[in-house]
Amino acid sequence: MTTSNVSRRAFIAGAAVAVSALAVGITPRQARAAGEALPHLSDKDPMAKALHYSDNATAVSKAQNPTYKPGDRCSKCRFFQGKPNEASGFAGCQIYPGYSVSAKGWCASYNARA
């Protein structure tokens, strides 16, 4: 293998890593900044229905959602892109790209922040 082939491969591999890192770094910031501008997720949305999304966590039925625990809400979830433990408002969510979810909401994909 020649030196130019190794350099070309190293450049392509490095460029791919840089582009991936840039894409990952930009997406969450854009979603947070645009949280209010994104349309609010409706509980009638097919994905929201499938994951039992509710914009009011206190209205979630424990019988229908055995993983729900009182006190769980979107603002405490690792997928919520707003401020952690935000009391109200809307922000982007990694589970529902293109929509904002209520800080007071809940869905079956809830995963507590570490």
C-alpha positions as CSV (number, residue, x, y, z in Angstrom):
1,M,0.0,0.0,0.0
2,T,1.3,3.4,-0.9
3,T,1.5,6.4,1.5
4,S,-1.0,8.3,-0.6
5,N,-3.6,5.5,-0.2
6,V,-3.1,5.4,3.5
7,S,-3.4,9.2,3.8
8,R,-6.5,9.3,1.6
9,R,-8.2,6.6,3.7
10,A,-7.2,8.4,7.0
11,F,-8.6,11.6,5.6
12,I,-11.9,10.0,4.6
13,A,-12.3,8.2,7.9
14,G,-11.5,11.4,9.8
15,A,-13.9,13.4,7.7
16,A,-16.7,10.8,8.3
17,V,-16.1,11.0,12.1
18,A,-16.1,14.8,12.0
19,V,-19.3,15.1,10.0
20,S,-21.0,12.6,12.3
21,A,-19.9,14.5,15.4
22,L,-21.0,17.8,13.9
23,A,-24.5,16.3,13.1
24,V,-24.9,14.9,16.6
25,G,-23.8,18.2,18.2
26,I,-26.1,20.4,16.1
27,T,-29.3,18.4,16.3
28,P,-30.0,18.6,20.1
29,R,-29.3,22.3,20.2
30,Q,-31.5,23.0,17.3
31,A,-34.3,21.0,18.8
32,R,-34.0,22.8,22.1
33,A,-34.0,26.2,20.5
34,A,-36.9,25.3,18.3
35,G,-39.0,23.5,21.0
36,E,-41.7,26.2,21.1
37,A,-41.7,26.6,17.3
38,L,-42.3,22.9,16.7
39,P,-45.9,21.7,16.5
40,H,-47.1,20.3,19.7
41,L,-47.5,16.5,19.7
42,S,-51.2,15.4,19.7
43,D,-52.3,12.3,21.6
44,K,-54.1,11.4,18.3
45,D,-50.8,11.0,16.4
46,P,-50.2,7.3,15.5
47,M,-46.8,7.2,17.2
48,A,-48.1,9.0,20.3
49,K,-51.0,6.5,20.5
50,A,-48.7,3.6,20.2
51,L,-46.5,4.9,23.0
52,H,-49.5,6.0,25.2
53,Y,-48.4,9.7,25.1
54,S,-50.3,12.0,27.3
55,D,-49.6,15.7,27.7
56,N,-50.7,15.4,31.3
57,A,-48.8,12.7,33.3
58,T,-51.2,12.9,36.2
59,A,-53.9,11.6,33.9
60,V,-52.0,8.5,32.9
61,S,-53.7,5.2,33.9
62,K,-51.4,3.0,35.9
63,A,-53.6,0.0,34.9
64,Q,-53.0,0.6,31.2
65,N,-49.3,1.7,31.7
66,P,-47.7,-0.5,34.4
67,T,-44.3,1.2,33.9
68,Y,-45.7,4.6,34.9
69,K,-44.8,5.8,38.4
70,P,-46.3,8.9,40.0
71,G,-44.0,11.8,39.5
72,D,-42.6,10.6,36.1
73,R,-43.0,13.3,33.4
74,C,-41.3,14.3,30.2
75,S,-39.1,16.9,31.7
76,K,-37.4,14.2,33.9
77,C,-36.8,12.0,30.8
78,R,-33.5,11.6,29.1
79,F,-35.1,12.1,25.7
80,F,-36.6,15.5,26.6
81,Q,-34.6,18.3,25.0
82,G,-35.7,21.1,27.2
83,K,-34.4,22.0,30.7
84,P,-34.2,19.1,33.1
85,N,-37.1,19.2,35.6
86,E,-38.8,22.0,33.7
87,A,-42.2,22.7,35.4
88,S,-44.1,23.7,32.2
89,G,-43.8,24.4,28.6
90,F,-42.9,22.4,25.5
91,A,-39.6,21.2,24.1
92,G,-38.3,18.8,21.5
93,C,-38.1,15.1,22.1
94,Q,-35.8,12.5,20.6
95,I,-38.6,10.0,20.4
96,Y,-40.9,12.3,18.5
97,P,-38.7,14.2,16.0
98,G,-40.4,17.2,14.5
99,Y,-42.7,17.7,17.4
100,S,-42.5,19.3,20.8
101,V,-43.9,17.5,23.9
102,S,-45.3,18.9,27.1
103,A,-42.9,19.1,30.1
104,K,-45.8,17.7,32.1
105,G,-46.4,14.8,29.7
106,W,-45.5,11.2,29.8
107,C,-45.2,8.2,27.3
108,A,-44.2,4.6,27.5
109,S,-40.7,5.4,26.3
110,Y,-40.0,7.3,29.5
111,N,-36.4,6.8,30.7
112,A,-35.3,8.8,33.7
113,R,-32.3,11.1,33.4
114,A,-29.1,9.8,35.0
